[in-house]
Amino acid sequence: LEEVMADAAYSSRNNLELIEGHNAKALVAFKASAVFGRNGKTWDRLLHFFKFNFDEFHERYRFRSNAETAFSSLKANFGDTLRSRSGTG
C-alpha cells in the first residue's frame, strides 16, 4: 500500500492518521470548510498540501477518477451486485 485516494467524505482526522500509520501517502480531498488548527498535525500538514500544492496533489489524485469510472462501468453492465460460485471467481 503506497497511496490512498479518497474524496472529501473521508477527510477525517482518524482516516488520515490511519492511512499514515500504515506508511501510505494520503491523497484525500478536503471539504471547502476544512480549517487548520483543530484536528492535529497530520490534518494540518495534509490540508496545507491540498490547498497550497494544488497541481501536485491533482497530478496523482486524478487517477482516482479512472477507478471510479471502472466501478461505474462494472455496475452499469452487471448491476450493483456480483455473485460467483467461488471466492476466486
C-alpha positions in Angstrom: 0.0 0.0 0.0 1.6 3.2 -1.2 -1.2 5.7 -1.7 -4.8 6.0 -0.6 -7.0 8.3 -2.7 -10.5 9.3 -1.4 -13.0 12.1 -1.8 -13.8 14.7 0.8 -16.3 12.4 2.6 -13.3 10.5 4.0 -11.3 13.6 5.2 -11.4 12.9 8.9 -8.6 13.0 11.4 -9.0 9.3 12.2 -8.9 8.3 8.5 -5.8 10.4 7.7 -3.9 9.1 10.7 -4.8 5.5 9.9 -3.5 5.9 6.4 -0.3 7.5 7.5 0.0 4.9 10.3 0.4 2.3 7.6 3.2 4.3 6.0 1.0 5.2 3.0 0.5 8.6 1.4 -2.9 10.1 1.9 -4.4 11.8 -1.1 -7.7 12.8 0.3 -9.6 15.8 -0.9 -10.8 18.2 1.8 -14.2 20.0 2.1 -14.2 23.7 1.5 -15.0 24.3 5.2 -11.8 22.5 6.4 -9.7 24.7 8.7 -6.2 24.5 10.2 -5.5 24.0 13.9 -8.4 21.8 15.0 -7.5 18.3 14.1 -3.9 17.7 14.8 -0.6 17.9 12.9 -1.3 15.2 10.3 -4.6 17.0 9.3 -2.8 20.4 9.1 0.1 19.0 7.0 -2.2 17.3 4.5 -4.6 20.2 4.4 -1.7 22.5 3.6 -0.5 20.2 0.9 -4.0 20.1 -0.6 -4.6 23.8 -0.5 -1.1 25.1 -1.5 0.2 22.4 -3.8 -2.9 22.0 -5.9 -1.2 21.0 -9.2 1.0 18.3 -7.5 -2.0 17.0 -5.5 -4.2 16.6 -8.6 -1.4 15.1 -10.7 -1.8 12.0 -8.6 -5.4 12.4 -7.4 -6.8 12.4 -11.0 -6.1 8.7 -11.2 -9.0 8.2 -8.7 -11.4 9.1 -11.5 -10.2 6.1 -13.5 -11.0 3.7 -10.7 -14.4 5.4 -10.2 -15.1 5.0 -14.0 -14.2 1.3 -13.9 -16.5 0.6 -11.0 -19.3 2.6 -12.6 -18.9 0.6 -15.8 -19.0 -2.7 -13.9 -22.2 -1.7 -12.1 -23.8 -0.5 -15.3 -23.1 -3.8 -17.1 -23.6 -6.3 -14.2 -25.8 -4.5 -11.7 -25.0 -3.3 -8.2 -24.0 -6.8 -7.0 -21.8 -9.6 -8.5 -22.1 -13.2 -7.5 -19.8 -16.1 -8.1 -19.7 -19.8 -7.2 -16.3 -19.5 -5.6 -14.1 -16.8 -3.9 -11.7 -16.9 -6.8 -14.5 -16.4 -9.4 
